[in-house]
């Protein structure tokens, strides 16, 4: 018994305390007595026990998923609403004014007979589909790049600073190299895919519906009033 106690006492000098257990340094072997907790040294488990990486992956996926969803929803809703409203209002006003002036001048009777509704439907459908696809692709690319850069910089900076505040510089380097490199790659890919799919679906539905309704209402009202007045006077 005494030999066993002395052996444990001597060997404990070469062990690292982790959440109430002891982990041999640089062995990578799992100690059954160690457990996850919120005490100092928690993240050392991920250095000594790489098989715990999936746990960190799940946690980051949930946290980043919620954060990015909320942030992107607010940002995209505001940005797209302003940008699309301005762009569509200017484009539609100019295009419709020129098109309607030419069309109504030559075929006023036929157009007013019911063709106008069909023509506008087809034109707007084709134009908006092409324009919105190009505009949204460019806008979203720039917006998402800037937003994600700033958001991730602030969020991850703050989180990592708080969570890893007590860990040494060497340990941080190991964590970021061995864990975050693998985890963030997979997590961000899955999270962004799900978040953008949900967010853009909901946001674009709501934003485009409101924006197009307001813009088309204002533009068509102003344009048709001016154009019809001028054309009818000429005719």
Secondary structure, DSSP 4 states (H G I P E B T S, - for coil): -HHHHHHHHHHGGGEEEETTEEEETTT-PPPTT----SSTTTTHHHHH-GGGHHHHHHHHHHHHHHHHHHHHHHHHHHHHHHHHHHHHHHHHHHHHHHHHHHHHHHHHHHIIIIIHHHHHHHHHHHHHHHHHHHHHHHHHHHHHHHHHHHHHHHHHHHHHHHHTTTS-HHHHHHHIIIIIHHHHHHHHHHHHHHHHHHHHHHHHHHHHHHHHHHHHHHHHHHHHHHHHHHHHHH-
